[in-house]
Amino acid sequence: MPNTCLRPTYYSICSMNPPVPQQRELQTYDFASVAGSAFPDGVDNQPDLGMVTSFSWAQTPSPSDAYDYTGLYAVVVLDQYGLGQALNWTTVSGTVFGLGGCTTATFPQGTMLYTSVQAGTCANSAPSANPTYPNVTWPGLCPNAATIGSGGAGDSTANFTDESNSLDIVTGLPVTNPSPLAYSTENKFLETHYLASADGTCVSNPGRVYVMDNAQDRGSTPSNLGDQPYWESPDIIVVPSGTAVTKDTLPTDPLVVAGNNYDIWVRVHNEFSCAAVNDVRARVWWGDAAVSQPNWQNVITAGPDPSNPNWSATKSIAAASYDVIGPVHWTAPGTNVNPHECLLVNIRADQEQELPPTNFSDTPDNFQVAQRNVEIGGQCTWALDNGTSTSQLGVSLTTTYASTDQVNAGQLYPVGKSDTVKVVFDDPGLLLYAAWNANSPSGCTLTTQPNGGTTGTGSTTITMNPGYSQAAVSGATLAASESLNVNATVNPALYSGTTIDLAVTARLSAPGATSFTPSGATCAMTVSQEVLQ
């Protein structure tokens, strides 16, 4: 029978034709990222659909143009089928298909394709557009939302389109606990992952081990599509020297004391491989987290391999599993350091994509790189340093349940009425306050002290409002080479037993620019449940 291409049952809207100009043949570790949501428009509150895509095989961006976003596409259209407001969005699926016209994407024998699908119940929105659940990070967890579930990954060609590919799901992989191939968080955030090959068997071992940047990271890049802090890797574990650590040890925000000895462990994941990955090793640096380009210092200076003296001993990571590498011994620096420091980790294996990663400090865009910030001396105080040109300064605050033994670890934490979450900036002349206050602060309240700050010349305090887990200010100006002292305070309600992580992101950009240099910080505090007599 002739191949019949069915007429679509929906109205097709293309942002360009063809949608993605393929500039070369696909290569190992090429990727496509697609993110979409249904949401009320922030201008007229009409239901919209938005989508952003990124393709590694599109034309290489110009190295001389920092704002060349070739390979990145976006579109917003009306939600004419009521996917959002009418709750008609019932299924999410997708992988690499043929480009229209009932075509089949044909892959050669030996190809392995990894697919990850994530879905949530809330789209990120401003308070005016979503007053019920404001400032929920995409894909988000809306309180009291309808639950979602999954039947797992089906045949990679059995999707809701006439296009297909020549691959089948790989079955029979070892199963870890919890299984990485399908799981949900409170039935409101869902992920499915699977491997596919030409004959449904594991025919190659790509050696794609990775480290997580946040609790939702499964090795896809960029890792912070939902604006999750990338400097809180749950796979970098810092403990006092000699403390026992297993592959399931949870990370904490330790009180690192200058001059004391600590052990650093790195958790490495091999969940999406059909065989063990051998000779996996880690490299660890420390540096000043308050600047955009820290002067990184090696923690390992005399490793066991003379040809790689800054790398740890090697370890094999079993198929569909994970394990820890370490301990890496570290003496916390005691002189000429900012209390706000950062630990940076690279991993590599003999089969890995890059040996080592080309951009060793690009955390969100490389699955071989992870970062975790620490406070030396227990101070949640640091200096925010501008570059050599005038910059616009915006600040965002995000509160989450700390990654301890809390049930909701890693999820957004709405600030309670009895909690105190605030960040104080030195503000000589109160110029920050004037600019931020004129640009409609979101989720927070601004106050000033004319004689406050570390220099006594003024300070501005950002206090998060109850019920919010995110807050933002924007529109201030920093002079070239200007430095501001910043102090954060996180006090949960007395006897609550809650540990709150506060992530502070400062965005510095040239006036009129569309990109920015981020600088991050994280502070945590808990109040015990001890009853005072």
Buried (B, 14 or more C-beta within 10 A) or exposed (E): EEEEEEEEEEEEEEEEEEEBEEEEEBEEBEEBBEBBBBBBBEEEEEBBBBBBBBBBBBEEBEEEEEEEEBBEBEBEEEBEBEBBEEEEBEEBBBBBBBEBEEBBBEBEEEBBBBBBBBBBBBBBBBEEBBEEBBBBBBBBBBEEBEEBEBEEBEEBBEBEBBBBBBBBBBEEBEEBEEBBBBEBBBBBBBBBBBBBBBEBEBBBBBBBBBBBBBBBBBBBBBBBBBBBBBBBBBBBBBBEEEBEBEBEBEBBBBEBBBEBEBBBBBBBBBBBBBBBBBBBBBBBBBBBBBBBEBEBBBBBEEBEEEEBEBBBBBBEBBBBBBBBBBBBEBEBBEEEBBBBBBBBBBBBBEBBBEEBBEEBBBBBEBBBBBBBBBBBBEBBBBBBBBBEEBBBBBBBBBBBBBBBEBEBBBBBBBBBEEBBBBBBBBBBEBBBBBBBBEEEBBBBEBEBBEEBBBEEBBBBBBBBBEEBBBBBBBBBBBEEEBEBBBBBBBBBBEEBEBBBBBBBBBBBBBEEEEEBBBBBBBBBBBBEEEEEE
